[in-house]
Amino acid sequence: MEVESQADEAVEDKHEDCPAESQKESTASQCDISTSSDTRESIMLYQQNAKAVQYLTGFSHFEHFMLFFNCLGPAAHCLNFKCLSPEDQCFLTIMHFDRFKLSVTTVSEIKRTWINFVFPAQ
């Protein structure tokens, strides 16, 4: 898909690569789940629903969200919270947290990490 190839090109040289897999694992943050339900929010649930993606994120469709995510570069995969994929962590940062069924503390930590990543201090 053309959007994906543009995203891949934009990723080059944006961020440093992740540390070794073993180092990543040792620095992973645990997450507190707010309910016992196994059903959690995910951007992947909206791949075919452009209206929902527009409502929840402001992006016109799933591919635009993924273009944004991919432009963040490989370092986005180093923001390591075990309970959510990097794409869903970004999604959580953009939308309201209560649909993810995580504790307020975990959501705050994920959002703070992602906002500092997207908008680093100069």
VMD Tcl script that builds the backbone (N, CA, C; Angstrom):
set m [mol new atoms 366]
animate dup $m
set s [atomselect $m all]
$s set {name element resname resid chain x y z} {
  {N N MET 1 A 0.844 -1.175 0.000}
  {CA C MET 1 A 0.000 0.000 0.000}
  {C C MET 1 A 0.892 1.241 0.000}
  {N N GLU 2 A 0.525 2.280 -0.715}
  {CA C GLU 2 A 1.340 3.477 -0.858}
  {C C GLU 2 A 1.562 4.185 0.467}
  {N N VAL 3 A 0.533 4.261 1.302}
  {CA C VAL 3 A 0.648 4.924 2.595}
  {C C VAL 3 A 1.721 4.237 3.438}
  {N N GLU 4 A 1.738 2.890 3.431}
  {CA C GLU 4 A 2.717 2.152 4.217}
  {C C GLU 4 A 4.131 2.405 3.735}
  {N N SER 5 A 4.354 2.468 2.410}
  {CA C SER 5 A 5.696 2.707 1.903}
  {C C SER 5 A 6.159 4.116 2.253}
  {N N GLN 6 A 5.255 5.088 2.250}
  {CA C GLN 6 A 5.606 6.444 2.661}
  {C C GLN 6 A 5.984 6.460 4.135}
  {N N ALA 7 A 5.258 5.706 4.942}
  {CA C ALA 7 A 5.564 5.647 6.373}
  {C C ALA 7 A 6.931 5.023 6.596}
  {N N ASP 8 A 7.239 3.955 5.865}
  {CA C ASP 8 A 8.534 3.302 6.015}
  {C C ASP 8 A 9.672 4.254 5.670}
  {N N GLU 9 A 9.512 5.061 4.636}
  {CA C GLU 9 A 10.529 6.027 4.258}
  {C C GLU 9 A 10.699 7.099 5.327}
  {N N ALA 10 A 9.606 7.526 5.928}
  {CA C ALA 10 A 9.663 8.587 6.934}
  {C C ALA 10 A 10.319 8.123 8.222}
  {N N VAL 11 A 10.309 6.823 8.479}
  {CA C VAL 11 A 10.860 6.278 9.708}
  {C C VAL 11 A 12.381 6.354 9.736}
  {N N GLU 12 A 13.026 6.239 8.590}
  {CA C GLU 12 A 14.482 6.164 8.530}
  {C C GLU 12 A 15.135 7.321 9.267}
  {N N ASP 13 A 16.100 6.976 10.109}
  {CA C ASP 13 A 16.928 7.939 10.839}
  {C C ASP 13 A 16.156 8.854 11.785}
  {N N LYS 14 A 14.909 8.558 12.129}
  {CA C LYS 14 A 14.178 9.433 13.043}
  {C C LYS 14 A 14.591 9.196 14.490}
  {N N HIS 15 A 14.762 7.934 14.883}
  {CA C HIS 15 A 15.076 7.602 16.275}
  {C C HIS 15 A 16.151 6.533 16.314}
  {N N GLU 16 A 16.791 6.425 17.458}
  {CA C GLU 16 A 17.768 5.357 17.650}
  {C C GLU 16 A 17.038 4.033 17.789}
  {N N ASP 17 A 17.740 2.953 17.457}
  {CA C ASP 17 A 17.154 1.623 17.587}
  {C C ASP 17 A 16.965 1.262 19.046}
  {N N CYS 18 A 16.079 0.290 19.285}
  {CA C CYS 18 A 15.830 -0.193 20.636}
  {C C CYS 18 A 17.076 -0.878 21.173}
  {N N PRO 19 A 17.216 -0.930 22.495}
  {CA C PRO 19 A 18.306 -1.726 23.077}
  {C C PRO 19 A 18.072 -3.202 22.783}
  {N N ALA 20 A 19.042 -3.996 23.081}
  {CA C ALA 20 A 18.933 -5.443 22.860}
  {C C ALA 20 A 17.659 -5.968 23.499}
  {N N GLU 21 A 17.126 -7.038 22.931}
  {CA C GLU 21 A 15.852 -7.607 23.393}
  {C C GLU 21 A 15.888 -7.923 24.888}
  {N N SER 22 A 16.990 -8.451 25.395}
  {CA C SER 22 A 17.062 -8.788 26.817}
  {C C SER 22 A 17.009 -7.533 27.680}
  {N N GLN 23 A 17.645 -6.456 27.238}
  {CA C GLN 23 A 17.606 -5.205 27.991}
  {C C GLN 23 A 16.199 -4.612 27.953}
  {N N LYS 24 A 15.540 -4.677 26.800}
  {CA C LYS 24 A 14.159 -4.199 26.685}
  {C C LYS 24 A 13.270 -4.916 27.686}
  {N N GLU 25 A 13.401 -6.225 27.758}
  {CA C GLU 25 A 12.553 -7.021 28.642}
  {C C GLU 25 A 12.766 -6.619 30.102}
  {N N SER 26 A 13.997 -6.349 30.487}
  {CA C SER 26 A 14.259 -6.022 31.883}
  {C C SER 26 A 13.730 -4.650 32.270}
  {N N THR 27 A 13.495 -3.768 31.295}
  {CA C THR 27 A 12.995 -2.435 31.614}
  {C C THR 27 A 11.503 -2.283 31.349}
  {N N ALA 28 A 10.836 -3.369 31.002}
  {CA C ALA 28 A 9.411 -3.303 30.707}
  {C C ALA 28 A 8.617 -2.944 31.952}
  {N N SER 29 A 7.624 -2.092 31.772}
  {CA C SER 29 A 6.763 -1.693 32.874}
  {C C SER 29 A 5.572 -2.629 32.984}
  {N N GLN 30 A 5.242 -2.978 34.197}
  {CA C GLN 30 A 4.045 -3.757 34.435}
  {C C GLN 30 A 2.844 -2.825 34.368}
  {N N CYS 31 A 1.691 -3.382 34.099}
  {CA C CYS 31 A 0.467 -2.600 34.011}
  {C C CYS 31 A -0.546 -3.123 34.998}
  {N N ASP 32 A -1.291 -2.222 35.582}
  {CA C ASP 32 A -2.385 -2.591 36.466}
  {C C ASP 32 A -3.674 -2.582 35.657}
  {N N ILE 33 A -4.397 -3.679 35.705}
  {CA C ILE 33 A -5.658 -3.810 34.979}
  {C C ILE 33 A -6.776 -3.338 35.903}
  {N N SER 34 A -7.707 -2.539 35.371}
  {CA C SER 34 A -8.741 -1.960 36.224}
  {C C SER 34 A -9.958 -2.862 36.402}
  {N N THR 35 A -10.142 -3.852 35.528}
  {CA C THR 35 A -11.273 -4.773 35.658}
  {C C THR 35 A -10.807 -6.180 35.313}
  {N N SER 36 A -11.636 -7.145 35.625}
  {CA C SER 36 A -11.285 -8.532 35.307}
  {C C SER 36 A -11.674 -8.917 33.887}
  {N N SER 37 A -12.307 -8.045 33.150}
  {CA C SER 37 A -12.737 -8.345 31.791}
  {C C SER 37 A -11.542 -8.533 30.867}
  {N N ASP 38 A -11.633 -9.504 29.967}
  {CA C ASP 38 A -10.570 -9.725 28.985}
  {C C ASP 38 A -10.710 -8.812 27.770}
  {N N THR 39 A -11.830 -8.131 27.648}
  {CA C THR 39 A -12.079 -7.280 26.493}
  {C C THR 39 A -11.472 -5.911 26.731}
  {N N ARG 40 A -10.488 -5.566 25.915}
  {CA C ARG 40 A -9.837 -4.267 26.005}
  {C C ARG 40 A -9.902 -3.580 24.660}
  {N N GLU 41 A -9.785 -2.283 24.719}
  {CA C GLU 41 A -9.767 -1.465 23.519}
  {C C GLU 41 A -8.487 -1.726 22.732}
  {N N SER 42 A -8.559 -1.584 21.412}
  {CA C SER 42 A -7.387 -1.722 20.551}
  {C C SER 42 A -7.662 -0.994 19.249}
  {N N ILE 43 A -6.653 -0.325 18.724}
  {CA C ILE 43 A -6.797 0.321 17.417}
  {C C ILE 43 A -7.107 -0.719 16.347}
  {N N MET 44 A -6.651 -1.943 16.536}
  {CA C MET 44 A -6.866 -2.989 15.542}
  {C C MET 44 A -8.348 -3.337 15.377}
  {N N LEU 45 A -9.167 -3.041 16.378}
  {CA C LEU 45 A -10.606 -3.292 16.279}
  {C C LEU 45 A -11.275 -2.375 15.252}
  {N N TYR 46 A -10.587 -1.300 14.872}
  {CA C TYR 46 A -11.187 -0.276 14.006}
  {C C TYR 46 A -10.551 -0.206 12.626}
  {N N GLN 47 A -9.809 -1.221 12.233}
  {CA C GLN 47 A -9.131 -1.202 10.933}
  {C C GLN 47 A -10.084 -0.944 9.775}
  {N N GLN 48 A -11.272 -1.460 9.856}
  {CA C GLN 48 A -12.248 -1.332 8.760}
  {C C GLN 48 A -13.334 -0.298 9.050}
  {N N ASN 49 A -13.162 0.507 10.092}
  {CA C ASN 49 A -14.208 1.452 10.485}
  {C C ASN 49 A -13.645 2.879 10.534}
  {N N ALA 50 A -13.604 3.521 9.380}
  {CA C ALA 50 A -13.019 4.859 9.263}
  {C C ALA 50 A -13.734 5.875 10.151}
  {N N LYS 51 A -15.061 5.768 10.269}
  {CA C LYS 51 A -15.803 6.719 11.103}
  {C C LYS 51 A -15.393 6.614 12.569}
  {N N ALA 52 A -15.210 5.402 13.060}
  {CA C ALA 52 A -14.784 5.210 14.450}
  {C C ALA 52 A -13.370 5.736 14.659}
  {N N VAL 53 A -12.478 5.468 13.712}
  {CA C VAL 53 A -11.100 5.965 13.825}
  {C C VAL 53 A -11.111 7.491 13.843}
  {N N GLN 54 A -11.912 8.092 12.987}
  {CA C GLN 54 A -12.021 9.556 12.949}
  {C C GLN 54 A -12.523 10.088 14.294}
  {N N TYR 55 A -13.542 9.467 14.831}
  {CA C TYR 55 A -14.128 9.905 16.101}
  {C C TYR 55 A -13.149 9.739 17.260}
  {N N LEU 56 A -12.480 8.597 17.320}
  {CA C LEU 56 A -11.624 8.276 18.463}
  {C C LEU 56 A -10.253 8.939 18.425}
  {N N THR 57 A -9.723 9.196 17.216}
  {CA C THR 57 A -8.342 9.677 17.112}
  {C C THR 57 A -8.181 11.001 16.389}
  {N N GLY 58 A -9.146 11.354 15.550}
  {CA C GLY 58 A -8.991 12.540 14.718}
  {C C GLY 58 A -8.355 12.228 13.373}
  {N N PHE 59 A -7.815 11.027 13.199}
  {CA C PHE 59 A -7.274 10.614 11.905}
  {C C PHE 59 A -8.415 10.122 11.031}
  {N N SER 60 A -8.319 10.371 9.729}
  {CA C SER 60 A -9.438 10.062 8.835}
  {C C SER 60 A -9.708 8.567 8.686}
  {N N HIS 61 A -8.698 7.735 8.854}
  {CA C HIS 61 A -8.882 6.285 8.804}
  {C C HIS 61 A -7.676 5.583 9.407}
  {N N PHE 62 A -7.780 4.289 9.541}
  {CA C PHE 62 A -6.761 3.472 10.192}
  {C C PHE 62 A -5.380 3.666 9.567}
  {N N GLU 63 A -5.313 3.705 8.252}
  {CA C GLU 63 A -4.023 3.844 7.569}
  {C C GLU 63 A -3.332 5.159 7.937}
  {N N HIS 64 A -4.098 6.227 8.129}
  {CA C HIS 64 A -3.488 7.497 8.543}
  {C C HIS 64 A -2.944 7.407 9.968}
  {N N PHE 65 A -3.685 6.733 10.852}
  {CA C PHE 65 A -3.164 6.515 12.204}
  {C C PHE 65 A -1.855 5.743 12.133}
  {N N MET 66 A -1.813 4.670 11.334}
  {CA C MET 66 A -0.612 3.857 11.234}
  {C C MET 66 A 0.534 4.630 10.580}
  {N N LEU 67 A 0.231 5.508 9.641}
  {CA C LEU 67 A 1.269 6.354 9.048}
  {C C LEU 67 A 1.893 7.221 10.139}
  {N N PHE 68 A 1.049 7.854 10.951}
  {CA C PHE 68 A 1.537 8.649 12.081}
  {C C PHE 68 A 2.395 7.790 13.006}
  {N N PHE 69 A 1.884 6.629 13.391}
  {CA C PHE 69 A 2.619 5.751 14.298}
  {C C PHE 69 A 3.960 5.343 13.691}
  {N N ASN 70 A 3.967 4.940 12.446}
  {CA C ASN 70 A 5.207 4.496 11.800}
  {C C ASN 70 A 6.214 5.629 11.633}
  {N N CYS 71 A 5.739 6.846 11.502}
  {CA C CYS 71 A 6.646 7.995 11.396}
  {C C CYS 71 A 7.387 8.249 12.711}
  {N N LEU 72 A 6.894 7.715 13.804}
  {CA C LEU 72 A 7.580 7.865 15.088}
  {C C LEU 72 A 8.869 7.060 15.129}
  {N N GLY 73 A 8.998 6.108 14.229}
  {CA C GLY 73 A 10.234 5.346 14.113}
  {C C GLY 73 A 10.282 4.133 15.011}
  {N N PRO 74 A 11.366 3.380 14.888}
  {CA C PRO 74 A 11.495 2.135 15.652}
  {C C PRO 74 A 11.582 2.348 17.158}
  {N N ALA 75 A 11.977 3.515 17.585}
  {CA C ALA 75 A 12.072 3.775 19.025}
  {C C ALA 75 A 10.714 3.680 19.708}
  {N N ALA 76 A 9.622 3.854 18.961}
  {CA C ALA 76 A 8.282 3.720 19.549}
  {C C ALA 76 A 8.072 2.324 20.127}
  {N N HIS 77 A 8.779 1.355 19.578}
  {CA C HIS 77 A 8.655 -0.015 20.080}
  {C C HIS 77 A 9.464 -0.236 21.352}
  {N N CYS 78 A 10.238 0.762 21.764}
  {CA C CYS 78 A 11.036 0.667 22.998}
  {C C CYS 78 A 10.273 1.187 24.210}
  {N N LEU 79 A 9.148 1.834 23.989}
  {CA C LEU 79 A 8.313 2.314 25.094}
  {C C LEU 79 A 7.521 1.107 25.568}
  {N N ASN 80 A 8.080 0.399 26.507}
  {CA C ASN 80 A 7.732 -0.985 26.749}
  {C C ASN 80 A 6.770 -1.172 27.917}
  {N N PHE 81 A 5.487 -1.263 27.614}
  {CA C PHE 81 A 4.463 -1.606 28.591}
  {C C PHE 81 A 3.890 -2.949 28.165}
  {N N LYS 82 A 3.994 -3.942 29.023}
  {CA C LYS 82 A 3.629 -5.310 28.640}
  {C C LYS 82 A 2.159 -5.495 28.326}
  {N N CYS 83 A 1.294 -4.646 28.842}
  {CA C CYS 83 A -0.143 -4.888 28.715}
  {C C CYS 83 A -0.713 -4.431 27.371}
  {N N LEU 84 A -0.004 -3.582 26.625}
  {CA C LEU 84 A -0.517 -3.061 25.359}
  {C C LEU 84 A 0.576 -3.054 24.306}
  {N N SER 85 A 0.174 -3.272 23.059}
  {CA C SER 85 A 1.121 -3.148 21.949}
  {C C SER 85 A 1.545 -1.688 21.815}
  {N N PRO 86 A 2.678 -1.412 21.185}
  {CA C PRO 86 A 3.071 -0.019 20.971}
  {C C PRO 86 A 2.001 0.786 20.219}
  {N N GLU 87 A 1.345 0.164 19.247}
  {CA C GLU 87 A 0.286 0.856 18.515}
  {C C GLU 87 A -0.865 1.234 19.445}
  {N N ASP 88 A -1.225 0.322 20.346}
  {CA C ASP 88 A -2.311 0.609 21.277}
  {C C ASP 88 A -1.896 1.612 22.350}
  {N N GLN 89 A -0.624 1.636 22.715}
  {CA C GLN 89 A -0.148 2.659 23.640}
  {C C GLN 89 A -0.294 4.045 23.014}
  {N N CYS 90 A 0.052 4.154 21.747}
  {CA C CYS 90 A -0.104 5.421 21.024}
  {C C CYS 90 A -1.585 5.783 20.926}
  {N N PHE 91 A -2.411 4.798 20.586}
  {CA C PHE 91 A -3.859 4.984 20.497}
  {C C PHE 91 A -4.416 5.475 21.826}
  {N N LEU 92 A -3.996 4.850 22.909}
  {CA C LEU 92 A -4.418 5.249 24.252}
  {C C LEU 92 A -4.052 6.702 24.534}
  {N N THR 93 A -2.872 7.105 24.105}
  {CA C THR 93 A -2.409 8.474 24.334}
  {C C THR 93 A -3.308 9.478 23.633}
  {N N ILE 94 A -3.831 9.099 22.491}
  {CA C ILE 94 A -4.664 10.003 21.693}
  {C C ILE 94 A -6.107 10.036 22.185}
  {N N MET 95 A -6.624 8.906 22.635}
  {CA C MET 95 A -8.037 8.848 23.019}
  {C C MET 95 A -8.214 8.738 24.526}
  {N N HIS 96 A -9.439 8.724 24.965}
  {CA C HIS 96 A -9.764 8.634 26.389}
  {C C HIS 96 A -9.459 7.237 26.916}
  {N N PHE 97 A -8.954 7.155 28.133}
  {CA C PHE 97 A -8.401 5.908 28.658}
  {C C PHE 97 A -9.404 4.893 29.169}
  {N N ASP 98 A -10.603 5.260 29.543}
  {CA C ASP 98 A -11.476 4.319 30.263}
  {C C ASP 98 A -11.866 3.101 29.436}
  {N N ARG 99 A -11.768 3.193 28.129}
  {CA C ARG 99 A -12.111 2.053 27.273}
  {C C ARG 99 A -11.046 0.970 27.316}
  {N N PHE 100 A -9.861 1.266 27.843}
  {CA C PHE 100 A -8.772 0.296 27.871}
  {C C PHE 100 A -8.799 -0.605 29.095}
  {N N LYS 101 A -9.616 -0.285 30.068}
  {CA C LYS 101 A -9.753 -1.094 31.281}
  {C C LYS 101 A -8.413 -1.254 32.008}
  {N N LEU 102 A -7.687 -0.148 32.125}
  {CA C LEU 102 A -6.440 -0.094 32.870}
  {C C LEU 102 A -6.614 0.878 34.027}
  {N N SER 103 A -5.770 0.751 35.019}
  {CA C SER 103 A -5.859 1.671 36.149}
  {C C SER 103 A -5.437 3.074 35.720}
  {N N VAL 104 A -5.893 4.061 36.460}
  {CA C VAL 104 A -5.550 5.456 36.178}
  {C C VAL 104 A -4.037 5.650 36.257}
  {N N THR 105 A -3.380 4.993 37.200}
  {CA C THR 105 A -1.930 5.108 37.351}
  {C C THR 105 A -1.202 4.596 36.114}
  {N N THR 106 A -1.597 3.439 35.615}
  {CA C THR 106 A -0.966 2.871 34.427}
  {C C THR 106 A -1.195 3.769 33.221}
  {N N VAL 107 A -2.420 4.247 33.049}
  {CA C VAL 107 A -2.729 5.145 31.925}
  {C C VAL 107 A -1.880 6.408 32.015}
  {N N SER 108 A -1.766 6.969 33.191}
  {CA C SER 108 A -0.957 8.181 33.367}
  {C C SER 108 A 0.497 7.930 32.995}
  {N N GLU 109 A 1.032 6.795 33.405}
  {CA C GLU 109 A 2.424 6.470 33.094}
  {C C GLU 109 A 2.627 6.289 31.587}
  {N N ILE 110 A 1.702 5.586 30.934}
  {CA C ILE 110 A 1.802 5.390 29.486}
  {C C ILE 110 A 1.691 6.724 28.762}
  {N N LYS 111 A 0.704 7.534 29.126}
  {CA C LYS 111 A 0.524 8.826 28.452}
  {C C LYS 111 A 1.736 9.732 28.663}
  {N N ARG 112 A 2.248 9.803 29.880}
  {CA C ARG 112 A 3.422 10.640 30.154}
  {C C ARG 112 A 4.614 10.176 29.316}
  {N N THR 113 A 4.841 8.871 29.251}
  {CA C THR 113 A 5.947 8.319 28.475}
  {C C THR 113 A 5.808 8.676 26.999}
  {N N TRP 114 A 4.603 8.492 26.440}
  {CA C TRP 114 A 4.389 8.749 25.020}
  {C C TRP 114 A 4.429 10.236 24.691}
  {N N ILE 115 A 3.894 11.070 25.534}
  {CA C ILE 115 A 3.928 12.515 25.266}
  {C C ILE 115 A 5.374 13.008 25.319}
  {N N ASN 116 A 6.167 12.514 26.271}
  {CA C ASN 116 A 7.582 12.879 26.313}
  {C C ASN 116 A 8.338 12.360 25.095}
  {N N PHE 117 A 7.915 11.216 24.564}
  {CA C PHE 117 A 8.547 10.663 23.374}
  {C C PHE 117 A 8.200 11.463 22.124}
  {N N VAL 118 A 6.923 11.778 21.948}
  {CA C VAL 118 A 6.477 12.502 20.756}
  {C C VAL 118 A 6.937 13.959 20.788}
  {N N PHE 119 A 6.935 14.566 21.972}
  {CA C PHE 119 A 7.329 15.967 22.126}
  {C C PHE 119 A 8.508 16.069 23.097}
  {N N PRO 120 A 9.708 15.632 22.667}
  {CA C PRO 120 A 10.849 15.643 23.590}
  {C C PRO 120 A 11.254 17.057 23.983}
  {N N ALA 121 A 11.793 17.161 25.198}
  {CA C ALA 121 A 12.286 18.461 25.675}
  {C C ALA 121 A 13.490 18.856 24.817}
  {N N GLN 122 A 13.578 20.114 24.512}
  {CA C GLN 122 A 14.680 20.594 23.670}
  {C C GLN 122 A 15.932 20.766 24.453}
}
mol reanalyze $m
mol bondsrecalc $m
mol representation Tube
mol addrep $m
